[in-house]
Amino acid sequence: MKKKINIVQFLPYFPPHKWWLETHSEQWWIYWKKNNLWEVYNIITDFNQEEQLEKNENIVFKNTVIWYKKDWVENLVCPSLEIINNFPIYKIWNKKYKLIIKYLEGENIDIAITRTRFFLTSFIWWIFAIKRKIRWIHIEHWSDYVKLNSKFKNLIAKIYDKLIWKWIFKKADVLVWVSNACKNFIQKEFVDREVEVIYRGLDLPKIENSNFLKSKLKNKIIVWFVWRLFKWKNIDTLIKAFYNLDKKLKEKIQIVIVWDWEDFERLKKLDKENEIYFTWWKSFKEAIELQNEFDIHFHTSSPWWGLATTLIQAMALEKFIISTPYEWANEVIKNLENWILLKNDSLEEIKKWLEKWLEIFEEKKEIFWKNARKVFEKEFNWNENILKYYKLFNEK
């Protein structure tokens, strides 16, 4: 019989505020609960939480609404502010914050989980765990130093990072990294100790058969990019590579770019002859149904952040993938074993494989699909990965 564990998970941001950490933590607790592994409490900042408080079951403690319950999990909402952009802190002087602390002290908490160093939210809850002699698990998502808008700010951020987190990493009961890139960075820059690497899982929804793109773009090879459009995704290089193709090849290919974000207008200007098909924003369900229609998934990213969910979706959907080695793609894509891994994110490299992919497609596609499926099933199965966490929590 599985030992039941009460876990409190401390998060700087929480859905519907959407970035990689938020979606990972949300899926983590959903699968923890699906496997009947006892209670999870999420301690979250109050950004984007007003609507959630209105439409979900509210729980009152000492005549004050301090949380809402959704999908069997209690989400305790701490009054918060951002002292700089994307750097939240709690209003520790606020009555509601103090009530949340008081409420937690009355619960039988076995494990405290923090996510991503640097955030003061993680530091505060490390102190909470130490004071109450609760086992502390830290899950690290970040594989680089924080990049801000000046060299001086980057230096200050690095000093802060090194001073606090090198010491704290030594104190955590268990460390978990969400990629080997993350593990290698932390072991090199912070602390060389035993850590576990557990990737996030991927839960594909039921996909309706769509023929929207195929009917609209008849007789075209659909080359696709999907996700937030901003500088480090390097979509501009894909557009430039397309415009540099031979005219006959250009006529066979259609570049489709799905979603929006800060780089949208700049990318539209690069498309001088209006040859790129921009879909604008799509919901997750709409986007993945379109993704199921494409021929080539092009992961164009420059060195930047974490493993792109859309890349893993492409593997699960058994699509032809051409990928730069960045955003940890080189951990899951092995060149000419389970798709194409480029040497870098340059115009020359992207253009070369827009031209060459057909040369190997028919010969290699079956073995590529088979090997990609093996990687997906081994590393990105949420049910399997959540049991890895459970085993780790009970062993360490």
N, C-alpha and C positions, 0 to 999 in steps of 0.2 A: 504494500500500500504506500502511495506517495506521501511523503511528509508535507504537511501544509505549511506554507510560509507567508507571512505578512510582509509586504514590500511597500516602501514609500519611494517614489521616483521623483526627483527634483529636476524641473525643466525650466530653462530660461524662456522658451517660447513654446506654444502649444497650438495645434490646429483649432480654428481655421487659418491661423498664421502659418503659412506653408513654406518651409525650406526643408533641407534634407534631414536635419536632426529631428524636426517635429514629426515628419512622416515615419521615420525609423522608430521613434519612441512610441508613437500611436500604434503601429503595427505590432510592436513588441508586446505591449500589454494586451492587445486584442488576442494574440495567440497564446499568451500566458494564461489568460482566462479561458480560452477555448479548450486548453489542455487541463482545466480544472486544477490549477496550481495555486489556489487560494487568493487572498485579497491583494489588490493593488490600489494604492492611493497615489494620485498624481498631484504634486504641488506645483502650481503654474503661475506665471505672471498674468496680469489682467488684460494684456493687449489682445484686441479682437475677441474678447469674451462676452461682451454685452448681450449679443444675440443668443449665445449658448445658455446664458443664465435665464433668458426669457423663455426659451422653448423647451428646456429640459427640467427634470424634476429638481427642485431646490431643496436643500437640506439646511435646517436652521440649528445653530448652536448658540445657546445663551441669547436667544431672541435676535440673532443676527444671521443673515444668509451668508455663509462662508464658502459654499461649494455647490456644484450641481452634479447629478449622477447621470451618466450616459454609458450605455453598453456595459452595464454591470460594474463600472468603475467610478469611484468618487474623485472628482477633480476639484481640489481646493484652490481657490483663486486668491492670490496675494495682491493687495494694492501695490503698484509698481510704477517706476518711471525709468526713462532712458537718460543717463547723464551724457552720453554721446550716442550717435546712431548705432543701433543694434548692440547696445551694451546695457541690459536692464539691471536695475537693482530694486530691492524691496523697500517699501516705506516702513521701515522697522519701528517707527514711532506711531504707526497707525493702529487703532484698536483692533481692526479685523486681522491684521498680521499677528498680533499678540494672541487673539482667540484661536487662530489656526495652530500656533505653537502649543497652546494649552490643550487643544483638542487632540493633537498628535501624542502628547505626553500621556493621554489616557488610553491610547490604543496599544495593542501588543505588537509593536513593530520589531521585526527580526533583522531586516536588511534595508539599508539606505543606498539608493543608486543615484549617482550624479553622472552627468553627461557633458563632455567637452570641457577641457581646462579653460582657463582664462576668465570665464564668467564668474562674477562674484557670487552668483547663486550657487555655484558648485562649491566655492570656498565656505560660504555660510553653512551649507548643509554638511560639509565635512566636520565642522565644529559641532554641529548638532549631533552627528553620529558619535564622535569622540566623547562628548560630555555624557551621553546616555549609554555608552558602551554597546552601540549597535554596530553590526558588521557593515563595513563600507565597501561598496563595489563602485569602481569608476569605469565608465565606458567612454573611450576616447574616439572622437570622430575626425579630428583635425590633423592633417599630416604636413603642416608648415607653420611658420610664424604668421601672426596676423599682419596683413598688409593694409596700411592706412594711406592717407593722401600726401604724406611728406616723409622724408628720410628721418627727420627729428622725431616725429610721432611713431614711426616704425621702431626706432631705437628705444624709446620709452616703453613701448609695448613689449619689446623683446626683453628688456630688463625686468619689467614686472612679471612677465611670463617665467623667466628663469628663476627669479628670486623665490616666488611662491610655489610654482608647480614642480620644480625639480625636487623640492623638499617634500611636498605633499604626495607625489607619486610613490615615494618610499614608504609612506604611512598607510596607503590603501591596503585593505585585506586582499582584494582581488582586482586585477587590472584586465580589461578586455579592450582589444582594438578591433575596429570594424574593417580593417584591411591590412595587408602586409606593408603597404606604403606607410601607413600610419604607425605600425609597429616599428619599422626600421627608423623612421624619423625620431620617435620618442626615445628609443633605445640609444640612438646616437647622440641626441641633444639633451636628454633629461636624465634617464635612469636605465641602467642595464640590469633588468630583472626579468623573471619568468612572466610572460603574458600570454593570453589566449587571443587568437584571431577568430572571430565569428562574424561572417558577413550577414548583412540584412537578408531576409527572405523576400520573395516576390509572390504575391497572390494575384493572379490574373483573374479578372472578372469574366463572366460569360460574355463572349464576343459575338455580336450579331453579324451575320454575313453582310458586308457592305460592298456595293459596286459603284460608289460615288466617284472615286478617282478614276477607276478603269473606264467607266462610261464617259467621263468628261475628257479624259486624256487618252483617247483610243490610239492603239499601236505605238505607245510611248513606253520607254523604260523609265520607271519612276524612281528617281534618286531623292532620298528623303532626309530632312533634318527635323527633329521635333524637340522642343523645350524652350526655356527662357532665352530670349534673344538679347544677349549682351556680349561685350567685347571678348571675354575669354572663351566663349564658345566658338570663335573663329569662323563664323558662317560667311563672313565677307570673303575669306580665301576660297571657299567652295564656289561662291558666285563668280569670283575672278577666274578660277580654274575653268568653270563652265564657259565663260565668255572667250577663253583662249583655246577652246577645242576647235578641231577641224569642222567646217560647216556641215559636212555630211553626218558626222557623229553628233553634233549639236541637235540636228533634226530628229535624231532617234531618242534623245534623252529629255526628260522633263524634271527639273529641280522643283521639289515641293517643300516649302518651309512652313511648319505648323507652330503656332503660338505667337506671343507678342513679348514685349518688355522694352527696355530702354533703348535698344539698338535698332528698333524696327524702322524708324524713319531713315536712318543712315543706310541701312541695307536696301531699302526701297530705292534710294538715290543711286546706288551702285547698279541696279537693274535698269540701265539706261534704255534698253530696247523692250522693256516690259515682257521678258521671256521667263521670269521666275514666277511660279504660282505660290503666292502667300495666302494662307487660309485665315490669318488673324487668329484670335484666341479661340481655343476649343476646350471643352470640358475633358476630363480624363477619359471618360467613356467614349466620347466622340473621337478623341485623339487616337486611342488604341484601336478603335475600329478602322480608322484611316490607316494606321500603321500596319494593320493586317493586309492591306492592299498593295503596299509598296514592293518594289523589287530589290532595292539596295538601301540599307540603313547606313548613312555616312556619319560616323562619330568624328567630328572635326576639331574637337577641343584642343586648345593650347594648355600648357601646364597651369593648373588652377586648383580645383577642389576635389570632391569625392566622386565615387563611382556613380555614373549616371544610370538612373532607373531605366531610362528608355533603351540603353544599350542591352541591359539584361532582358527587357521585354522583347527586343529583337531576337535574342538568342532563343527565348522560349517560343516565339512565333516562327522560328526556323527560317529567318530571313537572311539574305546574303549581307554580310557586314564588312565594311571597310572602316578601319579605325586608326586614329592617331594613338600613340602609346600613353596619352595623358589621361588625367582623372582616373587613375588606377586601371585603365583599360588593359594595360599590359599584364595585369594579374589574371585576367580571364580570357583574353584573346591571345592565342599563340599562332604566330604567322604561318600560314599554309598548313595548319593543323585543324583549326576551327575558325576559319575566316582569315582576313587579310589585316595584318598589323603594319601600319606605315612606320617609316623610320622617324618621322617628325611631322610637324604641322605646316610645312612649307607649301607654297603654291606649286612648286615643281612636283612634290611628292603626291599631292592631291590630284593634280592634273594627270600625272602618269597613270594612277589607278582608275581614274574615270575612263581612261583609254584602254587599259589592259585587262580589266576584270573579266571580260567575256572570253579571253583566251583560256582561262582556267576554270570557268564556271561549270560547264557541262562535265568535265572530267573529274572535278573535285567536289561537286556540291553534295553528293551523298555522304561522303566521309566527313565533310565539314559539318553537316547537319547532325550526324551521329555524335561527333566529338563535342559539339556545342551543347547538345542535349545532356551529355554526361556531366559537363561542368555545371550546367544549370541545376540538375537534380542533386548533385553532390553538395554544392555550396549555397544554393539560394532557395532551399525548401524551408519555409517558416516553421512548420511543425517539427522538423528535425532540428533546426537551429535553436528553437526555444527549449528543447530538451537538453541541448548542449549547455545552455545557461543553467538549467535546473541542476544538471549533474555537477557543474562547476560550483554552484552555490553550496551544494551539499558536501563537496569534497574538500574544498579549501578551508 
